[in-house]
Amino acid sequence: MRSLAVTMVLVASSVVAHQASAEPSSKAKIADAKKSWCAPEVTELSDHVCYFDPGVRSEQGKHTLVIYLHGALAMTPGFFYLQQRAMALHAKKHAFTVLMPTGPSDGVGYVWPTSQKDQKEKEPAILAGIQKARRALETRVGHAFDETFVVGFSSGAYYGSSLALRGGLDVDGYMFLAGGSSWVQEPEGGTQRRRPIFVGVSAADPQTAGHSRALAGSLAHLNKARPWPFKVEERGAGHMVDWTFMSHGMAWLRAQSKHD
């Protein structure tokens, strides 16, 4: 966690220093760069969709894709950069390609839908967009992916856990950090395949810790009726994509995928 904070401070400091020393003739270029939705360290795939590909396989020799569902974002270009840069660092460390779509706009920012009404209205377009982006990314990087996981943070954890419980995405597993929807019910019949779920409880984040624990409780209850592989880990992390959660979560999800 400390290394992530230090890295982000250094990145921010270098950007400020560069801007302060820029020649007047370069101001227009800097202004144009600020308008880009994707940070310079990552690549734009399509409108409001970014990705980062370190070009390496996992220790198991697999091409791994992570679909990152972000936390709430302001509409200002550049606001998403911190999360994009952090996920690029995680992708390098854990050898995965990360796809970063953007949630729907509510007129103030970009958030993922959590109410039944919003999901009914917005989810078809969200899922179609993710599937389209997955296909486009495979074409861009030149290969398919052997395993795909969803990592949801904050707003993305609330929506992503709802998707997981309802079997909304064809993926190999999920990781939810700083948030979770425990009140969602499986479709009647409950015959969809139950994908592994890793829940990271940020104990130092009073806004989300209780929700993450409640999600873990729901999974334990569902597991009694029909096996649902899940793992819960609690740390004194704040409202962030914690480095240890990412390390432990990716290792655990890959282990489940290995035995799939």
C-alpha positions as CSV (number, residue, x, y, z in Angstrom):
1,M,0.0,0.0,0.0
2,R,2.8,2.4,0.9
3,S,4.7,1.6,-2.4
4,L,1.5,2.4,-4.4
5,A,1.1,5.7,-2.6
6,V,4.8,6.6,-3.1
7,T,4.6,5.6,-6.8
8,M,1.6,7.8,-7.4
9,V,3.2,10.8,-5.6
10,L,6.3,10.4,-7.7
11,V,4.2,10.2,-10.9
12,A,2.1,13.2,-9.9
13,S,5.3,15.2,-9.0
14,S,6.9,14.3,-12.3
15,V,3.9,15.5,-14.2
16,V,3.8,18.8,-12.3
17,A,7.5,19.4,-12.8
18,H,7.2,18.7,-16.5
19,Q,4.3,21.1,-16.9
20,A,6.1,23.9,-15.0
21,S,9.2,23.6,-17.2
22,A,7.4,23.2,-20.5
23,E,8.0,25.8,-23.3
24,P,5.1,28.0,-24.3
25,S,5.0,26.3,-27.7
26,S,4.2,22.9,-26.0
27,K,1.2,24.2,-24.0
28,A,-1.2,23.3,-26.8
29,K,0.1,19.8,-26.9
30,I,-0.3,19.5,-23.1
31,A,-3.8,20.8,-23.3
32,D,-4.6,18.2,-26.0
33,A,-3.1,15.4,-23.9
34,K,-5.4,16.5,-20.9
35,K,-8.4,15.9,-23.1
36,S,-7.6,12.2,-23.6
37,W,-9.7,9.8,-21.5
38,C,-6.8,7.4,-21.3
39,A,-3.6,8.2,-19.4
40,P,-0.4,8.4,-21.5
41,E,0.8,5.1,-19.9
42,V,-2.2,3.1,-21.2
43,T,-3.7,2.8,-24.7
44,E,-7.1,3.9,-26.0
45,L,-9.1,1.0,-27.5
46,S,-12.2,2.9,-28.3
47,D,-14.2,5.8,-26.9
48,H,-13.9,5.8,-23.1
49,V,-12.3,2.3,-23.2
50,C,-8.6,1.9,-22.3
51,Y,-6.3,-1.0,-21.9
52,F,-2.7,-1.9,-20.9
53,D,-0.9,-5.0,-22.2
54,P,2.5,-5.8,-20.7
55,G,3.0,-8.5,-23.4
56,V,3.8,-11.3,-21.0
57,R,2.1,-14.6,-19.9
58,S,1.5,-15.7,-16.3
59,E,3.8,-18.2,-14.6
60,Q,1.4,-20.9,-15.8
61,G,2.0,-19.8,-19.4
62,K,-1.5,-18.3,-19.8
63,H,-2.7,-15.1,-21.4
64,T,-4.7,-13.5,-18.6
65,L,-7.3,-10.8,-19.1
66,V,-8.6,-8.6,-16.2
67,I,-11.7,-6.5,-16.8
68,Y,-11.4,-3.6,-14.3
69,L,-14.7,-2.0,-13.1
70,H,-13.6,1.3,-11.7
71,G,-14.8,3.3,-8.7
72,A,-16.9,6.4,-9.2
73,L,-15.4,9.0,-11.6
74,A,-15.8,12.6,-12.3
75,M,-16.5,13.5,-15.9
76,T,-13.3,15.5,-16.2
77,P,-10.7,13.8,-18.5
78,G,-7.7,13.0,-16.4
79,F,-9.7,12.0,-13.3
80,F,-9.5,8.3,-14.3
81,Y,-5.7,8.5,-14.7
82,L,-4.8,7.5,-11.1
83,Q,-6.8,4.3,-11.4
84,Q,-5.6,3.5,-14.9
85,R,-1.9,4.0,-13.8
86,A,-2.4,1.9,-10.7
87,M,-4.0,-1.0,-12.8
88,A,-1.1,-0.7,-15.3
89,L,1.3,-1.3,-12.4
90,H,-0.7,-4.2,-11.1
91,A,-0.8,-5.7,-14.7
92,K,3.0,-5.5,-14.9
93,K,3.5,-7.1,-11.5
94,H,1.0,-9.9,-12.0
95,A,1.4,-10.5,-15.7
96,F,-2.1,-9.8,-17.0
97,T,-3.6,-7.5,-19.7
98,V,-6.2,-5.1,-18.2
99,L,-9.3,-3.8,-20.0
100,M,-10.8,-0.7,-18.5
101,P,-14.3,0.2,-19.8
102,T,-16.1,3.2,-18.4
103,G,-19.4,3.0,-16.6
104,P,-22.5,5.0,-17.7
105,S,-22.7,8.7,-17.0
106,D,-25.3,9.9,-14.5
107,G,-24.8,13.5,-15.7
108,V,-22.4,14.2,-12.9
109,G,-19.8,11.5,-13.3
110,Y,-19.4,7.8,-14.3
111,V,-20.8,5.1,-12.0
112,W,-21.9,1.6,-12.4
113,P,-25.7,0.9,-12.0
114,T,-26.7,-0.8,-8.7
115,S,-30.4,-0.3,-8.5
116,Q,-32.7,-2.8,-10.3
117,K,-34.2,0.1,-12.3
118,D,-30.8,1.3,-13.5
119,Q,-29.6,-2.2,-14.3
120,K,-32.7,-2.9,-16.3
121,E,-32.1,0.2,-18.3
122,K,-28.4,0.3,-18.7
123,E,-27.0,-3.3,-18.3
124,P,-27.7,-4.5,-21.8
125,A,-25.6,-1.7,-23.3
126,I,-22.9,-2.3,-20.6
127,L,-22.6,-6.0,-21.3
128,A,-22.7,-5.5,-25.1
129,G,-19.9,-2.9,-24.8
130,I,-17.7,-5.1,-22.7
131,Q,-18.1,-8.0,-25.1
132,K,-17.3,-5.8,-28.0
133,A,-14.3,-4.4,-26.3
134,R,-13.1,-8.0,-25.4
135,R,-13.2,-9.0,-29.1
136,A,-11.5,-5.8,-30.2
137,L,-8.8,-6.2,-27.6
138,E,-8.1,-9.8,-28.8
139,T,-7.7,-8.4,-32.3
140,R,-5.4,-5.6,-31.1
141,V,-3.0,-7.8,-29.1
142,G,-3.2,-10.7,-31.6
143,H,-4.3,-13.5,-29.4
144,A,-7.3,-14.8,-27.3
145,F,-7.1,-15.1,-23.5
146,D,-6.8,-18.3,-21.6
147,E,-8.5,-16.9,-18.5
148,T,-10.5,-13.8,-17.7
149,F,-11.2,-12.3,-14.3
150,V,-13.2,-9.2,-13.2
151,V,-11.8,-6.9,-10.6
152,G,-14.3,-4.5,-9.2
153,F,-13.4,-1.6,-7.0
154,S,-15.9,0.6,-5.0
155,S,-18.7,1.4,-7.4
156,G,-17.4,-1.4,-9.6
157,A,-17.4,-3.8,-6.7
158,Y,-21.1,-3.1,-6.0
159,Y,-22.1,-3.6,-9.6
160,G,-19.6,-6.4,-10.3
161,S,-20.8,-8.5,-7.3
162,S,-24.4,-8.1,-8.5
163,L,-23.3,-9.4,-11.9
164,A,-21.4,-12.3,-10.3
165,L,-24.4,-13.4,-8.2
166,R,-26.6,-13.2,-11.3
167,G,-24.2,-14.9,-13.6
168,G,-24.1,-11.9,-15.9
169,L,-20.6,-12.3,-17.5
170,D,-18.8,-15.3,-19.0
171,V,-15.6,-15.1,-17.0
172,D,-13.5,-17.4,-14.9
173,G,-13.7,-15.5,-11.6
174,Y,-14.2,-12.2,-9.7
175,M,-12.4,-10.0,-7.2
176,F,-14.2,-7.3,-5.3
177,L,-12.5,-4.6,-3.2
178,A,-14.0,-1.9,-1.0
179,G,-17.6,-2.7,-1.7
180,G,-20.1,-5.4,-2.5
181,S,-23.8,-6.1,-3.1
182,S,-25.1,-8.8,-0.6
183,W,-28.8,-8.2,-1.3
184,V,-28.8,-9.5,-4.9
185,Q,-30.5,-12.8,-5.5
186,E,-29.6,-15.5,-8.0
187,P,-32.0,-16.1,-10.8
188,E,-34.7,-18.6,-9.9
189,G,-33.4,-22.1,-10.4
190,G,-29.8,-21.1,-9.7
191,T,-28.4,-23.3,-12.4
192,Q,-25.7,-21.0,-13.8
193,R,-22.1,-21.9,-13.0
194,R,-20.9,-20.3,-9.8
195,R,-17.6,-18.6,-10.6
196,P,-14.9,-18.2,-7.9
197,I,-15.2,-14.9,-5.9
198,F,-12.4,-13.2,-3.9
199,V,-13.6,-10.5,-1.5
200,G,-11.2,-8.0,0.0
201,V,-12.6,-6.3,3.0
202,S,-11.0,-2.9,3.6
203,A,-11.3,-2.7,7.4
204,A,-10.1,0.9,7.5
205,D,-12.8,2.0,5.2
206,P,-16.0,2.3,7.3
207,Q,-18.1,3.2,4.3
208,T,-17.6,-0.1,2.6
209,A,-16.3,-2.6,5.1
210,G,-19.7,-3.7,6.3
211,H,-20.9,-4.2,2.8
212,S,-18.0,-6.3,1.9
213,R,-18.5,-8.4,5.0
214,A,-22.2,-8.8,4.2
215,L,-21.3,-10.0,0.7
216,A,-19.0,-12.6,2.2
217,G,-21.9,-13.7,4.5
218,S,-24.2,-14.0,1.5
219,L,-21.7,-16.2,-0.3
220,A,-21.3,-18.4,2.8
221,H,-25.1,-18.8,2.9
222,L,-25.3,-19.6,-0.8
223,N,-22.4,-22.1,-0.5
224,K,-24.4,-24.2,2.0
225,A,-27.1,-24.9,-0.6
226,R,-24.8,-25.5,-3.6
227,P,-20.9,-25.2,-3.6
228,W,-19.7,-21.7,-4.5
229,P,-15.9,-21.2,-4.3
230,F,-15.1,-18.0,-2.5
231,K,-12.4,-16.5,-0.3
232,V,-12.6,-13.6,2.1
233,E,-9.6,-11.6,3.3
234,E,-9.7,-8.6,5.7
235,R,-6.9,-6.1,6.0
236,G,-6.5,-2.6,7.5
237,A,-6.6,-1.1,4.0
238,G,-8.5,2.1,3.2
239,H,-10.6,2.9,0.1
240,M,-8.2,1.8,-2.5
241,V,-7.1,-1.1,-4.7
242,D,-4.8,-2.6,-2.1
243,W,-1.5,-4.2,-3.4
244,T,-1.8,-7.2,-1.0
245,F,-5.4,-7.9,-2.0
246,M,-4.4,-7.8,-5.6
247,S,-1.5,-10.2,-5.1
248,H,-3.4,-12.6,-2.9
249,G,-6.6,-12.4,-5.0
250,M,-4.9,-13.0,-8.4
251,A,-3.0,-16.0,-7.0
252,W,-6.1,-17.5,-5.5
253,L,-8.2,-16.9,-8.7
254,R,-5.5,-18.4,-10.9
255,A,-5.4,-21.5,-8.6
256,Q,-9.1,-22.0,-9.0
257,S,-8.8,-21.5,-12.8
258,K,-6.0,-24.1,-12.8
259,H,-8.3,-26.8,-11.3
260,D,-11.3,-25.7,-13.4
